[in-house]
Amino acid sequence: MRALVYPFLVLLGAFPTLVSSATATTAANATPGPGPQQLMEQVTRDMQQAIDADREALAKDPAKLRALIDRLLLPHFDTDYAARMVLGLHWRNATESQRKRFIEAFYQSLMKDYGDAMLQFKRDQLKILPFRGDAAANTATVRTEVMREGKVVPVNFSVRRTPDGWKVWDVTIEGISYARNFRNDFGTEVNQQGLEHLIKRLEAQNAGTAQQPPSAAPAAPAPKPAARTG
């Protein structure tokens, strides 16, 4: 599922503007913190400066890179909402403990595989398209295009207002939603083996004691990550 998360990291950490100034409305002002455009400009600036200042060390130290992503990107990703959408109907039957464990395991799984994507992205690979939609709405879609091997790949990001400000919760690549993709994969696993099995597998995978199962994720609109050693 590496294909689905890389663009999200790219979006938050490697481009100058997200949406047009039309999002600066009365409704937006009622949302804590900056609007989508101002927020992403801030995140972009902070992330790019942090990486440029310590790129070599970050490339050698996954834990340090992960801590940087947690500090700068995690606050702007709606992990709880994304987890609920991914589990779908199974969320209702989950215990509070299982919900918390799944949210953590799901996020850790994403970051474990895709943290180094930020170090490989080049600015000229991404183009932000003009904003479309109701600036006063509680949700919005940010349309972008990612250039990969001479091919333009449409990548759309779903953002929503929350009590803590605007947050990203889904990315759609060539019409395929990562939340829906994970929901289909995880739903099958839960139906066959139970939610506790899924959570334990993710936890073991994050701890390095289990291998990730094959995925039917779409091709990634990003450069192929460098092979890991060790």
Order of alpha helices (4+ residues) and beta strands (2+ residues): alpha-alpha-alpha-alpha-alpha-alpha-alpha-alpha-beta-beta-beta-beta-beta-alpha-alpha
